[in-house]
Amino acid sequence: MNAPSWLRLYGLRVEKGVYVITGGAIKLTHKMEERAHTMEELIKLEKGRNFLMKENVFDGDGLVDFIEFQL
């Protein structure tokens, strides 16, 4: 029997097969907005999206460049 997993990882898709993980949570409700801890994950996703856009990370190559030259 395959029971559904309650553990969720949240991340931003940079391109097909390339993700930046921003966090995770135990999701017990249908919508993320219904609980404070999953609402925090939505906020982290938005902050991460804004950061990547500010750093001109729009694809996998941009992410590699950022990692190599900024970190």
N, CA and C of each residue as an Amber inpcrd file, in Angstrom:
protein
   213
   0.8420000  -1.1810000   0.0000000   0.0000000   0.0000000   0.0000000
   0.8880000   1.2460000   0.0000000   0.6150000   2.1720000  -0.8820000
   1.3580000   3.4300000  -0.9560000   0.5580000   4.5320000  -0.2660000
   0.9880000   4.8950000   0.9260000   0.3350000   5.9860000   1.6430000
   0.9050000   7.3060000   1.1350000   0.0790000   8.3260000   0.9930000
   0.5980000   9.6130000   0.5250000   1.5510000  10.2220000   1.5450000
   2.5820000  10.8640000   1.0390000   3.5640000  11.5070000   1.9090000
   3.0730000  12.8880000   2.3180000   3.2680000  13.2220000   3.5670000
   2.8950000  14.5460000   4.0380000   4.0620000  15.5110000   3.9620000
   5.2600000  14.9680000   3.7960000   6.4490000  15.8020000   3.7230000
   6.5410000  16.4340000   2.3410000   6.7280000  17.7290000   2.3010000
   6.8340000  18.4560000   1.0400000   8.1340000  19.2580000   1.0180000
   8.8110000  19.2010000  -0.1100000   9.9380000  20.0890000  -0.3660000
   9.4430000  21.1620000  -1.3200000   9.8420000  22.3880000  -1.0710000
   9.4250000  23.5040000  -1.9240000  10.6520000  24.1180000  -2.5680000
  10.5160000  24.4280000  -3.8360000  11.6410000  24.9920000  -4.5620000
  11.2040000  25.7050000  -5.8150000  12.1540000  26.3620000  -6.4250000
  11.9280000  27.1300000  -7.6480000  12.5380000  26.3830000  -8.8210000
  11.7730000  26.2240000  -9.8700000  12.2950000  25.5700000 -11.0710000
  13.0160000  26.6060000 -11.9140000  14.3090000  26.4000000 -12.0910000
  15.1300000  27.3050000 -12.8900000  15.0010000  26.9310000 -14.3660000
  15.0130000  25.6380000 -14.6280000  14.7350000  25.1010000 -15.9610000
  14.3930000  23.6350000 -15.7580000  14.0110000  22.9570000 -16.8070000
  13.6160000  21.5600000 -16.6810000  14.7390000  20.7500000 -16.0260000
  14.4350000  20.1420000 -14.8950000  15.3950000  19.3160000 -14.1810000
  16.3380000  20.0670000 -13.2570000  16.2040000  21.3960000 -13.1660000
  17.0880000  22.2150000 -12.3150000  16.2210000  23.0030000 -11.3400000
  16.4010000  22.7420000 -10.0500000  15.5910000  23.3800000  -9.0140000
  16.4790000  23.9660000  -7.9340000  16.0030000  25.0250000  -7.3070000
  16.6230000  25.5870000  -6.1140000  15.6330000  25.3390000  -4.9830000
  16.0050000  24.4880000  -4.0400000  15.1230000  24.1580000  -2.9230000
  15.1530000  25.3020000  -1.9200000  13.9650000  25.7730000  -1.5340000
  13.8730000  26.8890000  -0.6000000  13.4390000  26.4560000   0.7940000
  12.9050000  25.2550000   0.9200000  12.4850000  24.8010000   2.2360000
  11.6120000  23.5750000   2.1520000  10.9920000  23.2540000   3.2660000
  10.1190000  22.0970000   3.3260000   9.1810000  22.2070000   4.5080000
   8.1540000  21.3720000   4.5040000   7.1750000  21.4030000   5.5790000
   6.3700000  20.1120000   5.5690000   5.6950000  19.8700000   6.6500000
   4.6940000  18.8190000   6.6990000   3.3790000  19.4730000   6.3110000
   2.7920000  19.0100000   5.2330000   1.5860000  19.6460000   4.6860000
   0.3730000  18.7950000   5.0380000  -0.4870000  19.3360000   5.8650000
  -1.6760000  18.6140000   6.3180000  -2.9660000  19.1770000   5.7420000
  -2.8880000  20.3030000   5.0510000  -4.0780000  20.9420000   4.5080000
  -3.9870000  21.0030000   2.9900000  -5.1250000  21.2310000   2.3580000
  -5.1670000  21.2830000   0.8920000  -4.4040000  22.4810000   0.3440000
  -4.5920000  23.6540000   0.9560000  -3.9490000  24.8730000   0.4760000
  -2.8770000  25.3310000   1.4540000  -1.7740000  25.8190000   0.9020000
  -0.6650000  26.2650000   1.7470000  -1.0580000  27.4590000   2.6020000
  -1.9790000  28.2820000   2.1190000  -2.3650000  29.4900000   2.8320000
  -3.1360000  29.2030000   4.1230000  -3.5250000  27.9560000   4.3330000
  -4.3620000  27.6150000   5.4810000  -3.5890000  27.4460000   6.7850000
  -2.2670000  27.3090000   6.7130000  -1.4640000  27.1100000   7.9270000
  -0.2800000  28.0550000   7.9400000   0.1100000  28.4940000   9.1180000
   1.1960000  29.4690000   9.2470000   2.5310000  28.9260000   8.7300000
   2.8530000  27.6640000   9.0470000   4.1550000  27.1380000   8.6480000
   4.2610000  26.9560000   7.1300000   3.1600000  26.6510000   6.4490000
   3.2390000  26.5470000   4.9910000   3.1380000  27.9290000   4.3420000
   2.4880000  28.8470000   5.0060000   2.4620000  30.2300000   4.5070000
   3.8810000  30.8110000   4.5260000   4.6580000  30.4700000   5.5430000
   6.0630000  30.9010000   5.5980000   6.8440000  30.3490000   4.3990000
   6.5270000  29.1340000   3.9800000   7.1970000  28.5570000   2.8120000
   6.8380000  29.3260000   1.5450000   5.6070000  29.7730000   1.4260000
   5.2140000  30.6080000   0.2810000   6.0060000  31.9070000   0.2560000
   6.2090000  32.4970000   1.4200000   6.9820000  33.7340000   1.5190000
   8.4320000  33.4780000   1.1020000   9.0110000  32.3570000   1.5550000
  10.3810000  32.0130000   1.1710000  10.4980000  31.7880000  -0.3370000
   9.4920000  31.1700000  -0.9340000   9.5000000  30.9740000  -2.3800000
   9.5290000  32.3130000  -3.1140000   8.7090000  33.2420000  -2.6660000
   8.6590000  34.5610000  -3.3050000   9.9790000  35.3140000  -3.1230000
  10.5470000  35.2540000  -1.9170000  11.8370000  35.9090000  -1.6740000
  12.9330000  35.2870000  -2.5340000  12.9150000  33.9630000  -2.6510000
  13.8940000  33.2820000  -3.4820000  13.7480000  33.6550000  -4.9430000
  12.5290000  33.7270000  -5.4180000  12.2650000  34.1240000  -6.8060000
  12.7880000  35.5240000  -7.0670000  12.4770000  36.4500000  -6.1760000
  12.9410000  37.8310000  -6.3330000  14.4690000  37.9110000  -6.3080000
  15.1050000  37.1440000  -5.4280000  16.5550000  37.1470000  -5.3390000
  17.1860000  36.6400000  -6.6340000  16.6880000  35.5130000  -7.1370000
  17.2500000  34.9610000  -8.3660000  17.0720000  35.9250000  -9.5390000
  15.9310000  36.5750000  -9.6160000  15.7040000  37.5450000 -10.6890000
  16.6690000  38.7150000 -10.5620000  16.8740000  39.2000000  -9.3360000
  17.8020000  40.3120000  -9.1060000  19.2260000  39.9400000  -9.5100000
  19.5830000  38.6820000  -9.3170000  20.9240000  38.1980000  -9.6440000
  21.0260000  37.6880000 -11.0870000  19.9740000  37.9180000 -11.8780000
  19.9350000  37.4900000 -13.2860000  20.1110000  35.9890000 -13.4610000
  19.5090000  35.2280000 -12.5690000  19.5170000  33.7700000 -12.6860000
  18.1760000  33.3660000 -13.2940000  18.2090000  33.0640000 -14.5920000
  16.9880000  32.7110000 -15.3080000  17.0520000  31.3170000 -15.9180000
  18.2230000  30.6660000 -15.8270000  18.3710000  29.3200000 -16.3670000
  19.5120000  28.6230000 -15.6310000  19.7660000  27.3850000 -16.0140000
  20.8120000  26.6100000 -15.3500000  22.1860000  27.2260000 -15.4720000
  22.5010000  27.7760000 -16.6490000  23.8060000  28.4230000 -16.8190000
  23.9550000  29.6270000 -15.8990000  22.9020000  30.4010000 -15.7660000
  22.9330000  31.5550000 -14.8650000  23.1230000  31.1340000 -13.4220000
  22.5190000  30.0100000 -13.0550000  22.6760000  29.4990000 -11.6910000
  24.1150000  29.0540000 -11.4530000  24.6930000  28.3510000 -12.4200000
  26.0880000  27.9100000 -12.2920000  27.0100000  29.1230000 -12.1880000
  26.7980000  30.1270000 -13.0260000  27.6040000  31.3450000 -12.9640000
  27.4820000  31.9990000 -11.5960000  26.2790000  32.0900000 -11.0790000
  26.0800000  32.7060000  -9.7690000  26.8380000  31.9210000  -8.6890000
  26.7230000  30.6120000  -8.7180000  27.3880000  29.7810000  -7.7190000
  28.9000000  29.9270000  -7.8160000  29.4160000  29.9150000  -9.0310000
  30.8740000  30.0030000  -9.2100000  31.4580000  31.3620000  -8.8590000
  30.7400000  32.4270000  -9.1710000  31.3270000  33.7680000  -9.0390000
  30.8110000  34.5720000  -7.8520000  29.7190000  34.1800000  -7.2540000
  29.1500000  34.9630000  -6.1540000  29.3320000  34.3260000  -4.7900000
  29.4370000  33.0310000  -4.7690000  29.5110000  32.3580000  -3.4600000
  30.9240000  32.0760000  -3.0420000
